Amino acid sequence: MNAQQKLKSLGDQLNTVIVGKPTQTQDCVACLLAAGHLLIEDVPGVGKTTLAHALARTFGLQFSRVQFTADLMPSDLTGVAIYERSKETFVFHPGPLFTQVLLADEINRASPKTQSALLEAMEEKQVSVDGETRALPEPFFVIATQNPHDQIGTYALPESQMDRFLMRISLGYPDRGAERELLAGRDRRDMVEALPSLLSAAELQQLQQKVLEIHAAPALLDYVQDLIAATRSGQWFVLGLSPRAGMAVLRAAKAQALLCGRDYVAPDDVQAILAQTTAHRLTPVSDARRGAVEQVRAMIDAVPLP
């Protein structure tokens, strides 16, 4: 089975569990192929956790699930060193961060202090405990779910942590046909448990290398820079995208191109992933009547194609 067939199989399997949301599942696959962390934000009950479980199982990676609560402490994630009398020394007991996929469920129900404990892990792929730095497994992804921040018992994620997520997606309510399939079909949790792994860690790393090899022409880079400059113009957003965000956009566009079977990035690839990779990093200007996602899409329409 070649790379394109594997990628199609990945999407098909995810779409058997998350019905009626092929665009969102493709975004999720693109995010992990681009070696990025994923934030799934929506109201409770629309399948955020189910999608995160399905992604981890389909990609064939070891994963841990942590239910974030108000009393969760940073050491509950990173682990602790405990004195063992028999060995007369402190022995480190790793926490759930030491996995390939961490499912951070309802991440914004934890305190800002605990949320910040993820920053080093997400950016550096390592944690520091008791003055010692420990590497996390490879690959390492955080798939986080988040309820709308205006719900009771939630804390807004700090901007520095939002910037660590390559993509933020929302599922939304299913249409009538998809909802009928959910009502009449098997329990989604049982379906997730039965999902086979379609990739190994080595195969995933090969696909990630293919993403890096996707060609981006100078004219395409000009277009990406034009979009980044538009976010900084003050017309659309309070603050523009950082250089790190610009590199994230290009990496996600390359993954999108691979999923479409191309060895080069087209403007369509950039447009397809721009809102998902940038809206959570941007704040619309005060007189905007649109949210960040709609504002990004309006900006796309205003920036000329190369």
Secondary structure, DSSP 8 states (H G I E B T S, - for coil): --HHHHHHHHHHHHHHHSTT-HHHHHHHHHHHHTT-EEEEE--TTSSHHHHHHHHHHHTT--EEEEE--TT--HHHHHEEEEEETTTTEEEEEE-TTSSSEEEEETGGGS-HHHHHHHHHHHHHSEEEETTEEEE--SS-EEEEEE--TTSTT-----HHHHTTEEEEE------HHHHHHHHHS--HHHHHHT------HHHHHHHHHHHHHSB--HHHHHHHHHHHHHHTSSSSBSS---HHHHHHHHHHHHHHHHHTT-SB--HHHHHHHHHHHHGGG--B-TT--S-HHHHHHHHHHHS---
